[in-house]
Amino acid sequence: MTARVLLSQSETGKAWLAQFRSADDMKAAGELLDAMLLLNDNDVADAIRDSIDELANDWQGRGRSLALYAEREFDSGEAYGSLDVPDPTGRVRRRAVSYSGPVKPTRGKMRVGSEGMVAYLISQLVERWPKVLKNHPGPKGIRAKSYLSVRSSS
């Protein structure tokens, strides 16, 4: 693995730092640059693929599936809430209820964010692990199957 180059020492970094007048501001900005880690899309895709491959391999043969989703970020504020709703047997279950629905792209703009790359990776991984991974199953499918719940926190 190659040594990490400090962004503050790059030509672009030096040019950016030159805009700061005070030594304190320049020092803080340099520390900010050097704390950043820049990744290209291949590095990110490889890391996601490797992590999900490892998870799928661990769960192979357990009779449970992993449901994978790629979603755009929600608009600011709370995007969903929950309600207690009786199922067909009368048992009360908590269900997520959308306040805003999915984030819609702005008309005339075709921007696809990182969720597009992740959705593509999911489709590749589901082909590799068809008995373990499921691609964007809907709520009815989730309730009918025994899916492993994997949550990430930021």
C-alpha positions in Angstrom: 0.0 0.0 0.0 1.3 3.4 -0.9 1.9 6.1 1.8 -0.8 8.5 2.3 0.0 12.0 0.9 -1.1 14.8 3.2 -3.5 17.0 1.3 -2.0 20.2 2.8 1.3 19.3 1.0 -0.3 18.8 -2.4 -0.2 21.6 -4.9 -4.0 22.1 -4.8 -3.9 22.0 -1.0 -1.1 24.6 -0.8 -3.0 26.9 -3.2 -6.2 26.5 -1.1 -4.3 27.3 2.1 -2.7 30.4 0.6 -6.1 32.1 0.8 -6.0 32.2 4.6 -4.4 35.3 6.1 -3.8 34.4 9.7 -1.4 31.7 10.8 -4.0 30.3 13.1 -6.6 30.0 10.3 -4.0 28.5 8.0 -3.0 25.9 10.6 -6.6 25.0 11.3 -7.4 24.7 7.6 -4.2 22.5 7.1 -5.3 20.2 9.9 -8.7 20.0 8.3 -7.2 19.0 5.0 -4.9 16.4 6.5 -7.8 14.8 8.4 -9.7 14.1 5.2 -9.5 10.8 3.4 -10.3 10.9 -0.3 -11.5 7.7 -1.9 -12.3 7.0 -5.4 -15.5 5.1 -6.5 -13.6 1.9 -7.1 -12.2 1.9 -3.5 -15.7 2.5 -2.1 -17.3 -0.2 -4.3 -14.6 -2.7 -3.4 -15.1 -2.1 0.3 -18.9 -2.4 0.1 -18.7 -5.5 -2.0 -16.1 -7.1 0.3 -18.2 -6.3 3.4 -21.4 -7.7 2.0 -19.6 -10.8 0.6 -18.3 -11.5 4.1 -21.7 -11.0 5.6 -23.4 -13.2 3.0 -20.8 -15.9 3.4 -21.3 -15.9 7.2 -25.1 -16.3 6.8 -25.0 -18.8 4.0 -26.9 -22.0 4.9 -28.7 -20.4 7.9 -32.1 -20.3 6.2 -32.4 -16.5 6.5 -31.9 -13.9 3.8 -30.4 -10.4 3.9 -32.5 -7.7 2.4 -30.4 -5.0 0.7 -31.6 -1.4 -0.1 -30.1 1.6 -1.8 -32.0 4.8 -1.1 -31.5 8.5 -1.6 -31.2 10.5 1.5 -34.4 11.9 3.0 -35.2 15.6 2.9 -34.3 17.3 6.2 -36.5 16.7 9.1 -38.2 13.5 10.2 -39.1 11.4 7.1 -41.1 8.7 8.8 -42.9 7.8 11.9 -44.5 4.7 13.3 -48.0 3.5 14.1 -49.2 0.5 16.0 -51.3 -1.5 13.4 -53.1 -4.8 13.9 -52.0 -7.5 11.5 -54.5 -10.0 10.0 -54.4 -12.1 13.1 -55.2 -9.1 15.4 -51.6 -8.9 16.8 -50.6 -5.3 17.1 -47.3 -4.5 15.2 -45.4 -1.3 14.9 -45.2 -0.2 11.2 -43.2 2.6 9.7 -45.3 5.3 8.1 -43.9 7.7 5.5 -44.5 11.4 6.0 -42.9 12.6 2.8 -42.5 9.5 0.6 -39.3 8.9 -1.4 -37.1 11.8 -2.3 -38.0 12.8 -5.8 -35.3 14.1 -8.2 -35.7 17.7 -9.3 -37.4 18.0 -12.6 -34.9 18.4 -15.5 -32.0 17.1 -13.4 -30.8 13.6 -13.9 -28.4 13.5 -11.0 -28.0 10.1 -9.5 -26.1 10.1 -6.3 -24.1 7.3 -4.6 -27.3 5.3 -4.3 -27.1 4.6 -8.0 -23.7 2.9 -7.6 -24.9 1.1 -4.5 -28.0 -0.2 -6.3 -25.8 -1.5 -9.1 -23.5 -3.3 -6.5 -26.6 -4.8 -4.9 -27.8 -6.2 -8.2 -24.3 -7.8 -8.8 -24.1 -9.2 -5.3 -27.7 -10.7 -5.5 -26.6 -12.6 -8.6 -23.6 -13.9 -6.7 -25.6 -14.8 -3.6 -29.2 -15.5 -4.8 -30.1 -17.7 -1.8 -28.8 -15.3 0.7 -29.3 -11.7 -0.6 -32.5 -10.1 -1.8 -32.7 -6.9 -3.9 -35.0 -4.3 -2.5 -37.9 -6.6 -1.3 -41.1 -4.8 -0.4 -42.8 -4.8 3.0 -45.1 -7.8 2.2 -42.1 -9.8 1.1 -40.2 -8.9 4.3 -43.1 -9.8 6.5 -43.6 -13.2 4.7 -39.9 -14.1 5.0 -37.4 -14.3 7.8 -34.9 -11.6 6.9 -31.8 -10.6 9.0 -32.0 -7.0 10.1 -28.7 -5.2 9.6 -28.6 -1.6 10.7 -25.8 0.9 10.4 -25.5 4.0 12.5 -23.6 7.1 11.6 
